[in-house]
């Protein structure tokens, strides 16, 4: 599918996107997306996070044409999914969370068939290139049912790339994948991103999102509750944790820390969480010494994406 001659500012642009699932039986209707405004900049590595049932899959399935929106608009690479669905779907590749593939096709056959669905001429198909890139070339003639879970996951990535889409959506791509295969998968995805492909990632491994994504949106109960550069999102938490290992064991409560979050660690160390806008590490150390505690070791723990996620979605 041909992209517009002028590349769009946004790889994905949703305005007022709404989805309500009709009531089934005596149940109530489900408002899965509530007038969502969300844009994914062209060329970004974008994280879409949220608890189970937050609306992430509904959003992705609308983009992929599997779910019909109830209202609003959505564009993929400048193509409206309603008025220009063919080019919109040709501009996106989606790696689903579920391992859905025909067990009686080989990886080579699966990619050729997928390329045919998108109308890719035989002379322009990149089956060998893609299978080598995802480490499945030596399995090109093996039935899909004989592949390991990690290999099947990589085959899904390969199928999503047969038409060279400028946007790739990865829905929980490393679920059930071991450490080595996860590393290989991310190496390939990073190379795609470096070549200009816009990546959208949903994952429950928040450390992955923090490491890979330059921008992160968090969706909860059908609403986008945050959408910022990753470093800015993490900086929302104005707090640090001072971890002190004392020379001799201490027993809480400690004098001078009544207004702070205090916790003992199994190692015998204790942790004090404080707001950086109100207190300094020097002040906290003075409080430790004033409590009569000799310090054997200490460290500072910074907030991470998981802390922000829990605070925003609690």
N, C-alpha and C positions, 0 to 999 in steps of 0.2 A: 504494500500500500504506500502511496506517495504522501509524504508530509507536505505541509504548506511550504511554498518557496521561501518565505520568511519564517524562521523558527520562532515559535511563540515564546512569550515571557514565562508562561507556566506550562509545565508538563501535564499537570492535572489542575483543573479549576472547577470547584463546586460552589454554587451560590444558592443558598436557601434549599439545599437538598433535603428532601423529606421522604420518609417511608413509614407507612402504617400497615401492619399486617392485620387482616380482618380477623374478627373473633371466630374461634372454632368451637362449635358446640355451645356450652354455657360459659366459656371463657371470655375474657375481655380482649378487646383489640390491643395490639402491641405497637407502641409508637417507637420504632427502632432508631430512626434518625429524626432529629427535630430541627429543621431549617438550618442544616449545617453549612457554614461558610468555611471552605478550606482550600488553600492553594499550595501546590507543590512546585517550587521553582525548577526551571529547566536545569538539568545537570546536577541536582542535589542528591544526597544520600539521605533519604527522608524516613524517619521512624514514625509509625502509627501505632500507638500503644493504648492499652485500656484493659480493664478486667474482662473476664468472660461475660458475654452478653451485652457488652457496652455499645456495639453497633459497628465494630470494625469489619466483620465479615459481610454485613449488609452493604456497607459502603463499597467494598471491593467487588461484591457480586453485582452491584448496580453498574459499576464501571465495565465489568466483563460481560454485561448483557444477560446475566442469569436471573436478575431480580429487576422488576419494573418499578421505577421510582413513583412516589405518590405526588411529588411536587418539586419545584426548583429546577435547576439546570446543572449539567456536568459536561465538561469538555476534556478530551484527551488529546494533547498535542494540537490544540486549537480546533478540534473537530467535535461538534456537539453530538452526544451519544444518541439523541433523539432524531435530529434532522440529518445527521451524517453518520449513521451507525457503522457503515462498512469501513470507512476510513478511521473512525474512532477505535474500532476493535482491532484494526490492522496496526494501530500505533501502540498497542499495549500487549505485553506478554504476562500472563498470570501463572505463578507456580502455586497450586492449591495446597492446602494443609493436608488433605486426604490423598492417600496413594491410589489414585484412580488411573489405571492403565489396563490395556488388554493383555492378559497373561500369555497369550499365544502368539504375540508379535515379538520380534527381536527389537533391540534398540535401533538398529539400522532401519528396519521396516517402519517402526513407530515414527521416526523423524521424517521419513519420506512421505508417509501418509499425512502427517501433520502439516508438512510443507504444501502438500497438495490441497489441503483444506483452505489454506491462505492464498492459493493461486500462484505460488512461487514456481517459476519455470524450472524444468529439470536442470538446465544449464547454470542456473543461479543458486541451486541448493547447496548447502554447506554441511551436509551430514557428517562427512569425515572430519572436517575442521571442528565442529561442535562436539562430537563424541570424543575426540582427542582432548579438547579443552576441559571436559568434565571427567576425564579419566575412564571413559567407557569404550574406547576404541577396540580394546582386546575382547570386549564382551558384545561386539556388534552383532554377532550371529547367535547369541544365546537367547533363549526364550525369556521374556521379562519375568515370568514366574520363578525362574531360577536365581534371580538377582537378590542380593542382600537388601535390607531395608535402606541402608545408606546409598547403595547403587540406584535403587528405585527413586530415591529422593533426587539424586543428581540427574536421572533420566527426565524427571519432571522439569527441571531447570532447562535441560537441553531442548525439550519439546517447546517450551515457552519462547525459545530464542530462534526457532527455525525461520521466522519471517523478519528477523533483524529489527524488532520493535525498538523505538527510542525510549520506551518506558517499560520497566520490568518490576512487577509486584511480587514480592516473596512473602507468602503467608505461612508463618511458622516453619521456615525451611529446614531448620536443624532439629526439629522434634524427632527424637529417637535416633539421632545420628551420633556416632562415637566421636571422640576428640579429634582423631586424625582426619576422618572424613569431613568433619566440620571445618577444620583448617583448610583442607583442599577446596571445599565449597566456597569459603570466604575469599580465598586467593583468587578464584575464578571471578567471583562477583566484583571484587575490587578491580580486577583487570577490565571488566565490562564498564564499571563506573569511570575508570581512567580514560576509556575510549569515548566517553560522552554519553553513555546510557544513564538515564535517570533511574535511580533505585528507590523503591518504596518497600519498607520492611515492617512486618508485624512480627513480634516475638514476645515470649514471656521471659526470655533470658535478658534481663535488663542490662547486664554488664555488656552483652553484645551490642545492644542499641547505643549505649553510652560510648563504646569504643568506635563503632562504625558510622553512626549517623551524625551529620552536621546540623540537622534540624529535626526536632521531635514535636509531634502533636499527641496530646493525650485526650482520648474520648471516653466519656462516662455517661451512662444512661442516655445515649443518643445525642449528647452535646459535646462540642469541642471545648474543653475547659482550659487548655493551654496549647500554644503553638509558638515555639521560640527556638532560636539557635540553642544547641545542646548546652553549651557552657553557660549561657544566660539563664536557662531553665534551672540548672543545678544551683546557680548562685542565688536563686529565690530563697533558699534556706539560709538564713542569716545565723548559722550556728557552726560550732566546732566542738569536738569532744577531746578533752585532755585525759589521757590514760596514764596513771601514775603507778609504778611498782614501788612500794615502800620497802625500806630496809628491814623493818619488822612488821608482822601482821597487824592490821588495824581492824577495829570493830565499829561499824556504823551505829548511829549517825555521827558524822563528824561536825564539829563546831565550825561555823562559817560558811556552810554549804546548804543551809536550810532552803534557800530560794532557787537552787539549781537541781537539775536532773542528775541524780547520783545513783550509781549502780556498781556492785561488786562483780568482778570477773572471776571465773573458776581458777585462774592462775594466782589469785591473791591480790592482783592489781585492782584499782578502782577507777571508774570513769566518771568524769564530770562534764556535762554538756552545758555550754553557755552560748549566749548570743554575742557575736563578734561586734555588733554595732553598739553594745552596751558595756562589754568587758574585754579586757586584753589578756593575752596569755601570761604576761608579767603579773597582772593582778591575781590571776588564778594561782600562779606559783607562790605568790606572797601568802595567799590564803592557806595553801597547803603547809607552808613553813610555819605560819602562825598557829596552825592546828597541832604543832609539835611533831610533824611527820618528817622523817629523813627520807630523801628520795634516792632510790637505787637506780631507777630507769624511768623514762617517760617518753611519750609519743603523742602526736596530734593526729586525730582522724577527721578527714574532711567529709562533708556530706556527699552522697552520690545520687545517681538517678533513682535508685530504689527508694531512698529516703523521700525524694520529691514526689515520686509516684504514690507512695503510701499516704503522704500528707494530702495530696490533691484528691485521691479517690476514696479515702477512708469514709 
